[in-house]
Structures are given as C-alpha cells and as structure tokens.
C-alpha cells in the first residue's frame, strides 16, 4: 500500500503510517530498528530496494531522505516543502518505508524531520549510499544513530577518503568497502589456523584504487606485523591475496567469477565459494551487529606507509 503526501508534516506522516497499517491489518510490531538512508534521486531506487531486501532479515522502519532544492517561478528564494510517500505491506519488504523529499530550507534541517519518525526505544542506523560526510558522527543525521554506514567505493578518490575517515573515526562508523571483504578475511583466518606457519610478507592484488583492497592490506599489515604490497591487477575488485612463508606461499586467487582457489604449501589446491555479494547482503550483515566495529577501526587506522603498489 502506498500513500502520497504533499507539503506535509511529520505528524501527518505518522498518522499515514497508522492508517496504512490498519488498512492492511498489520500492527507495528516486530520492527527492530530504524534505517535512515540519505541519498539522491539517482540512487534512491537501488538503495530502497537493497534496504527492503535486508528488511526480511531485519524488519525495520526505513526513512529515505532525499534533499532537493528548487526555486519558485516568481521568486529567487527556495520554496520550503516536505513531500512524503508512505509504503506499508508488500510495497515495503517486511517493515515500512517512508520516502521524504525535502525542498528549500527544510533540507538543511533533515534531522528535525527525521527525529519524530524514529521508532521509540529502537536503535538507529544511518546509511549514505553516496556522497557521505567525511565525519559521519558530526553530521546532524549521523548524530542520531548508533551505527553510521558509508561506502567509500562510490567516492571519486576512495583512498584519499579513507585517510580522511581515519582522522574523523568515531565508534559506530563503518563502511561497505570493509564489509565486502568479510569472506576474504574469514578464509584467510581459517587458512592461517590450518597452516600454522610464520608469514613474512603479504601481497594484495586488485584493481587500482580499490578501497576494499586497501583496507584488507592495512588489516593484514597490522594483524600479521609484516610489510604488505599492493599489486594492481585487471580486477574486478580484489583478485588475489598472497602470504609468503619460509616453505611457500599461501594463496587465495579469484581472478573472476564466484569461485576462488586456495593454495596451501604442500597441499593440493582447493576450490572455494567466494562470490561478490549484493548491496542488500552487505547491508544485512551490517545490521547484525550495532556495536562498534573494532576491526574496521584497526584497518582504517593501519599504517599505509608500510605498503607500496606495483602493477601485476
């Protein structure tokens, strides 16, 4: 069910949510958090779709904030208005969705619009699919949240943005570029547990300027205490990790496709599933834990000076 509201208020939006739930016979129970998505019109559809798919694992109220600036026909001042689209039932995954379009001055006070719409006594997650602030915790919307999710992969200069985020990191910050390498980190940890040999150096191969590869290299450098080389490959994303030991290399190689090859010294190669996950899967993973991501902080604040890049 969809309800369109023009030139509305937060109070009218809340009434529309109640009206929609009554119309479809669904009470407001079972929602575990409020997800706030801050995006633009171009990326709104994909972001909403990803959040709705994630809501089947984490039922939530999703508030989509789209800031728009338009001018009136007869004045140079920007018209201030709030339009909303309320979705409940099958049109909103397993939760409920409110798309907020903010015009004029109200766009500069999005937090005041969002605050009355948050679920009471439930955690808040803010996600910027694009154009995230360099210091999310100081953003007015970010200040409302226990968890702040960015995606450095969408930045024009992702490696530079990672450095900026390290400077302004606050517990609760995380990034989907970090989430993308969870399977890589899991396989590497399992391989090292099995091989139990001293690593002397490491190499991470990926397409140029890939923030996930940079975070993986920093994490390996800090956790293993060894120099890590960044090698540029044809991609896509991270294509291989090589850990040098005294008796040979530990290698995870995924040049393309959903399968990777794991090679341990003295053992036959093994094929493992290592697919590229969808945005909804990444968001769902982030919603499973709302406490501070200490490993992300370690990787973000790694010592990139120990790394150097070559072309593979």
C-alpha positions in Angstrom: 0.0 0.0 0.0 1.3 3.5 -0.9 0.1 6.8 0.5 1.3 10.1 -1.1 1.5 13.2 1.0 2.3 16.7 -0.5 3.5 19.7 1.6 3.1 17.6 4.7 4.5 17.3 8.2 6.0 14.6 10.4 2.7 14.4 12.4 0.7 13.7 9.2 3.3 11.1 8.1 2.9 9.3 11.4 -0.9 9.3 11.0 -0.5 7.9 7.5 1.7 5.1 8.8 -1.1 4.2 11.3 -3.7 4.4 8.7 -1.7 2.2 6.3 -1.1 -0.5 8.9 -4.8 -0.5 9.9 -5.8 -0.8 6.2 -3.7 -3.9 5.6 -4.4 -5.3 9.1 -0.7 -5.3 10.2 0.2 -3.9 13.6 3.5 -2.1 14.2 5.3 -5.0 15.9 8.4 -6.8 15.3 10.4 -3.9 13.8 13.9 -4.0 15.4 15.4 -0.7 14.2 15.1 2.5 12.2 17.1 2.6 9.0 17.8 6.2 7.6 19.0 6.3 4.1 20.4 9.6 2.9 20.7 9.6 -0.9 19.7 11.4 -4.1 17.1 10.7 -6.7 19.5 8.9 -9.0 20.5 6.3 -6.3 17.2 6.2 -4.4 15.6 3.2 -6.2 18.6 0.9 -5.8 19.1 1.9 -2.1 15.4 1.4 -1.3 15.4 -2.0 -3.0 18.5 -3.1 -1.0 17.0 -1.9 2.3 13.7 -3.7 1.6 15.5 -6.9 0.8 17.6 -6.6 4.0 14.4 -6.0 6.0 13.4 -9.6 5.6 16.2 -10.4 7.9 15.9 -7.2 10.0 12.4 -5.8 10.0 12.7 -2.1 10.2 11.2 1.3 9.5 13.2 2.8 6.6 13.3 6.6 6.3 14.7 7.7 2.9 15.9 11.3 3.0 16.2 13.0 -0.5 17.3 16.6 -0.3 16.1 18.6 -3.3 16.5 22.3 -4.0 14.0 24.0 -6.3 13.1 27.6 -6.9 9.7 29.2 -7.2 8.7 30.7 -10.5 8.3 34.2 -9.2 11.0 34.5 -6.6 14.6 33.7 -6.1 14.1 32.2 -2.7 13.9 28.4 -2.5 10.4 27.1 -1.7 10.5 25.1 1.6 8.3 21.9 1.5 8.2 18.3 2.7 6.7 15.7 0.4 6.4 12.1 1.5 5.5 8.6 0.2 4.5 6.1 2.8 4.8 2.4 1.9 3.5 -0.4 4.1 2.8 -4.1 3.5 4.1 -5.8 0.3 5.4 -2.4 -1.0 7.9 -2.1 1.9 9.5 -5.5 2.4 8.8 -6.8 5.9 8.8 -3.4 7.5 7.6 0.1 6.4 9.2 2.7 4.2 8.8 6.5 4.2 10.4 8.4 1.3 11.0 12.0 2.3 11.7 14.7 -0.3 12.9 17.9 1.4 12.8 21.2 -0.5 14.4 24.5 0.4 15.3 25.4 3.9 13.8 22.2 5.3 16.5 20.3 3.5 19.0 21.9 5.9 17.2 20.6 8.9 16.6 17.0 7.9 17.3 15.8 11.4 14.3 17.7 12.7 12.1 16.0 10.1 13.5 12.5 10.8 13.6 12.7 14.7 9.7 12.4 15.2 9.6 9.5 12.8 12.2 7.3 14.6 10.8 4.1 16.2 10.8 4.6 20.0 13.4 2.7 22.0 15.0 1.2 18.9 18.5 1.6 17.5 19.0 3.9 14.6 21.3 3.2 11.6 22.1 5.9 9.0 23.4 4.8 5.6 24.8 7.1 3.0 25.0 5.1 -0.3 26.7 8.0 -2.0 28.2 11.4 -1.0 28.7 10.5 2.6 30.2 13.1 5.0 33.9 12.7 5.9 33.0 12.7 9.6 29.6 10.9 9.8 29.3 11.2 13.6 29.3 15.0 13.3 26.6 15.1 10.6 23.2 16.1 12.1 21.6 12.8 10.9 24.6 10.8 11.9 24.4 12.1 15.4 21.0 10.4 15.8 22.5 7.0 15.0 24.3 4.2 16.9 25.6 2.9 13.6 26.8 5.0 10.6 27.4 3.2 7.3 29.2 4.8 4.4 30.5 3.4 1.1 33.9 4.7 0.1 33.8 2.7 -3.2 31.4 5.3 -4.6 33.8 8.2 -3.9 35.8 10.0 -6.6 39.0 9.5 -4.7 38.4 6.5 -2.4 41.9 6.1 -1.0 42.0 9.8 -0.1 38.6 9.5 1.5 39.7 6.5 3.6 42.5 8.7 5.0 40.0 11.4 5.9 37.7 8.9 7.6 40.5 7.6 9.7 41.1 11.1 11.0 37.4 11.6 12.0 36.6 8.0 13.0 34.1 7.6 15.8 33.0 4.2 17.3 29.9 3.2 15.4 31.3 4.2 12.0 31.7 1.5 9.3 32.0 1.2 5.6 30.6 -1.2 3.0 34.1 -1.4 1.5 35.1 -3.1 4.7 32.0 -5.4 4.7 32.8 -6.6 1.2 36.0 -8.3 2.4 34.4 -10.3 5.2 34.6 -13.6 3.2 38.3 -12.9 2.3 39.2 -12.3 6.0 37.3 -15.4 7.1 39.1 -17.6 4.5 42.5 -16.1 5.4 42.0 -16.6 9.1 40.9 -20.3 8.5 43.9 -20.8 6.2 46.4 -19.5 8.8 44.8 -21.6 11.5 45.3 -24.7 9.4 48.7 -23.9 8.0 50.2 -22.5 11.3 53.3 -21.1 9.8 55.0 -17.7 10.1 54.1 -15.2 7.4 57.0 -13.0 6.4 55.2 -10.7 3.8 51.9 -10.3 2.0 50.6 -9.1 -1.3 47.0 -7.9 -2.1 46.1 -7.8 -5.8 43.1 -5.7 -7.0 42.0 -3.1 -9.5 43.6 0.3 -8.9 42.3 2.5 -6.0 40.0 -0.2 -4.7 39.2 0.8 -1.0 38.4 -2.8 0.0 41.8 -4.0 -1.1 43.4 -1.1 0.8 41.5 -1.9 4.0 42.4 -5.6 3.6 46.1 -4.7 3.1 46.1 -2.5 6.2 44.3 -5.1 8.2 46.9 -7.8 7.2 49.8 -5.4 8.0 48.5 -4.7 11.5 47.4 -8.2 12.4 50.4 -10.0 11.0 53.0 -7.3 11.6 54.5 -7.7 8.2 55.0 -5.5 5.1 52.1 -5.6 2.7 52.4 -4.9 -1.0 49.5 -3.6 -3.1 49.6 -5.0 -6.7 47.4 -3.6 -9.4 45.6 -6.2 -11.5 42.8 -6.1 -14.1 40.2 -6.6 -11.4 37.4 -6.7 -10.7 37.7 -5.8 -7.1 40.2 -7.9 -5.0 41.6 -10.7 -7.2 44.2 -12.4 -5.0 46.0 -12.4 -1.7 49.5 -14.0 -1.3 51.1 -14.7 2.1 54.8 -15.6 1.9 56.2 -18.1 4.3 59.5 -20.0 4.6 58.1 -23.0 2.8 56.0 -21.4 0.2 53.0 -19.1 -0.4 49.5 -19.3 1.0 47.4 -18.0 -1.9 43.7 -17.1 -2.4 43.2 -16.5 -6.1 39.9 -15.2 -7.6 40.5 -13.7 -11.0 36.8 -13.6 -11.9 33.5 -15.3 -11.1 32.1 -16.6 -7.8 34.8 -19.3 -7.1 38.3 -18.9 -5.7 41.3 -21.2 -5.4 43.0 -21.8 -2.1 46.6 -23.0 -2.2 48.5 -24.1 1.0 52.2 -25.2 0.9 52.4 -28.9 0.5 48.7 -29.4 -0.2 46.6 -29.7 -3.4 44.6 -26.6 -4.5 41.1 -26.4 -3.2 38.1 -24.6 -4.8 36.0 -22.3 -2.5 32.9 -20.2 -3.0 33.9 -16.5 -2.9 31.2 -14.6 -4.7 30.7 -10.9 -5.0 27.8 -10.1 -2.7 24.8 -7.8 -3.4 24.3 -4.5 -1.6 21.4 -5.9 0.3 23.6 -8.7 1.6 26.2 -6.2 2.7 23.6 -4.0 4.5 22.0 -7.1 6.2 25.5 -8.1 7.5 26.0 -4.6 9.0 22.6 -4.7 10.7 23.5 -7.9 12.5 25.8 -6.1 14.9 25.2 -2.5 16.0 28.2 -2.2 18.4 31.5 -0.5 17.4 33.4 -2.4 14.7 36.9 -2.6 16.3 38.4 -4.5 13.4 37.3 -1.8 11.0 38.9 0.8 13.2 42.1 -1.1 13.2 42.2 -1.5 9.5 41.2 2.1 8.9 44.0 3.4 11.1 46.6 0.9 9.8 50.0 2.1 8.6 49.7 2.6 4.9 53.3 3.8 4.9 54.4 0.1 5.1 52.7 -0.5 1.8 53.7 0.1 -1.8 52.0 -0.5 -5.1 53.1 -2.2 -8.3 51.4 -3.4 -11.4 50.8 -7.2 -11.6 
